[in-house]
Amino acid sequence: MAFLDTPWLSLLLISWACLGLALLMRKYTWRDNHLPLPPGPPGEFLLGHLRKIPKENTAATYAQWSKKYKSDVIHVKSLGQSIIVLNSLRAAKELLDKKGAIYSDRPRFTLFEEMGWKKTLTFLPYGECWQMHRKMLQTDLSNTNVRQWQPFQLQECRRTINNMLCNSDWENSLRRFTVAIVLKVSYGTDVFDENDPYIKIANDAMYAMGNGGAPANSIVEVFPLARYLPNWLLRDWPLKFARDWKWAIQTLHEVPFSCAYKDVVSCDNVKFTADRMLTRTEEQCQNWTLEDIKGAAGAVFIAGADTTWATCVIFILNMVLNPEVQRKAHEQLDLVVGRDRLPNFGDRPNLPYIEWIVQEVYRWSPLAPLGIPHKSVKNDVYNGMHIPKAMGRDERVYHDPASFQPERYRPIEEGGPGEPFPVAHFGFGRRICVGRFLADNSVWIMICTMLATLRFQKKTDADGNVMPTRVEFTNGGTCHPMHFECTIQPRTNQTLALVSAAPNEFGQRQVP
Ligand code: HEM
């Protein structure tokens, strides 16, 4: 067998820095080419680094090793599988951008297959099927094509602000926003309120993805045939969890699809992804099966909702922690947009400070959600362990990288430090996030409108004392801030009136 599989543990690292890219390499790639493997800590006989790679905060450990061994490219091994950890932008670009044809494969995720994921772009191996899916989604989600969704994003964003002011559960209001966007784009389906059954479908699927433990901890990733053994014979918790939650992944693929299918048959809607694929299947694209269509639409649903939501939550956390940043943003909004109207997409070029905040949210995020390992499809030599140029938290590029400072992007000619916008948060090479333009539009309009209309503050207790804000993150496939308390109020009476006047037609739906 030519290649090794990338262990799941590497995913945590990739997500963090990516900062994180774990690259699955053939066991002896370097040696085959008479080159040494990149440095790393000594491993144990047979087990390699299995017991040394921590299950939590893996990224921090990789970063320490990186410093200790003075290399941004680290090699570790777990149960015979080699993991190459890329901690620098340059290394990631060298391998994943410039040599995309080689490093665009994914390792096989047997556990996810067992959970019901099939033809989902994110997990597809590099090849014909991946190309077919990628081409379809890339066209639908191109920078130009996603502009058609801007009026919808604007409307849903304003509805969300309204919801956030009316309901105490602002996290769920944001959840509705992100689910509404991806459901509309993938299936043409509307999500009217926070109690919509589709929110539950999304939450269940996300729970299934985020709480089953690392696939690398499952025996099936090492011995795929073990998946055929019953639970009573094989005591493997991740495998049992995957089997127990298979229904959530099936529901995610089947329920929205069957609703969309009805619309297609009744020619109700011809815009959204599943519909266009169905139409193409019948007319030109005979290679597309129903499984392909369900998988492609499901990929948009699962890959797009949680990531965008987590990004918006990270923004709020930082506004609570940095009132000065909020104040400056309000100043610019008042100057450029004024208080008589709400911002729209046309304002983006005129709001540089808001742009810096958005970029800082992308950079500051302790991990890029949905970082997924790349795998090499053939032997190659990554020649050298170059000095890294930049990653989101690289102190050689970003001064005081842990702090949230939008001003870091102020150009040098304007008297600022001119630090570069982050680039790693959407991944690299041919597997770069296919939904990045849609996501960026959602994130920008949501952040900009929240700043124009709301004020975020630390919570105070009954005696008026300011309470500390919890700054902790989950440690799963998609990492996001743990619930934190804050106070959200309308910024001014004027903006409150504008938001209340925005379209806000709620309805209830029965999911079949
Ligand atoms: C702020 C929000 C988002 C972030 C931070 C994000 C980040 C990422 C990252 C880091 C990857 C892995 C790239 C790699 O392997 O190098 C990825 C892949 C992917 N993303 Fe996103 N994403 C976001 C939103 C979305 C949205 C809205 C969609 C769909 C409309 C989407 C669809 C996908 C898909 C389908 C893949 C797999 C691509 C492939 O394997 O070829 N993402 N994303």
Boltz pocket constraint, residues with backbone or C-beta under 6 A from the ligand:
constraints:
  - pocket:
      binder: B
      contacts: [[A, 18], [A, 121], [A, 122], [A, 123], [A, 124], [A, 134], [A, 141], [A, 182], [A, 299], [A, 300], [A, 301], [A, 303], [A, 304], [A, 305], [A, 307], [A, 308], [A, 311], [A, 368], [A, 369], [A, 370], [A, 371], [A, 372], [A, 373], [A, 374], [A, 424], [A, 425], [A, 426], [A, 427], [A, 428], [A, 429], [A, 430], [A, 431], [A, 432], [A, 433], [A, 434], [A, 435], [A, 436], [A, 438], [A, 439], [A, 440], [A, 443]]
      max_distance: 6.0
